[in-house]
Amino acid sequence: MNFPMAPLLLGFILGGLMEDNLRRALTIYDDSLSFMWERPLTLGINIATLFILSYPMIQSLLATQREKKNPELSA
């Protein structure tokens, strides 16, 4: 699929560490995900992550709506 090698390698190396730390945090907080939004910093990071991950989808939806309104611009 022609993905860049650097992000794949980082995900492969850091994925296990992130999984271990998430498991540890869930153990500390009695299997509750509330620690993800209790503090402003973690809430801000989660909101930024959701925005970054959803931005391409939102951008494509806006582009299709623009094309429906002005079909001569897409040609």
N, C-alpha and C positions, 0 to 999 in steps of 0.2 A: 504494500500500500504506500510505499515511498515515504514513511515517517522518518523524521530526523533521528539519528542514532543517540545524540546526547540526552534528550528528554526521556527516551526509552530506558537508557542506562541508569539515569538518575531515579526514575520510577522503580526500576528493578532493585536498585540498591537500597533506596530509602523506604520503599514500600513495607518491607519487613519491620524496620524500626518503627514506622508509624503505626503499624498494626499492634506491635508489642506495647507501645505507649498508650494507645487507645484502650487496649485490654486492661492495662494497669489503672488507667483513669476510671474505667467502668467498675473495676473492683473497688476502688477507693470510694466511689459515689454510689455503691450498692446498685449497680446496673442501671443507673438513671442517666439520661443524656442531658439533664438540666445544666451541667457544668458548661455546656456549649454556648449558653446564652445568659448565664448568671452575671458575668463580668462584662463591662463595656468593651474591653479590648477583644475578647473572643467573639462577642456579638458583632463587632465591626468587621473582624476578619471573616466571619461566616457570611455576612451580608455582601462584602466585597467579592468573596468567592462565588456566591450565587449569581451576582451581577456579571462577573467575568465569564462564567460558564454559560449563562443564558443570553449574553449579548449577541453572539452569531445568529441564534434562532430569532431573536427580536429584530435584528437587522434584516434578515431574509424575509420575515413577515412584512416589515415596512416596505421593502423593495417590491414585493408582489402587490401590495396595496397601491403603491405608486404606479406600477405598470397597469393596473386595472383602471386607475383614474386617467392616466395619460398613455394610451397604447402607442402613440407615435414616438414617444421617448425611448421605448425599448428597441426600436428598429435600428 
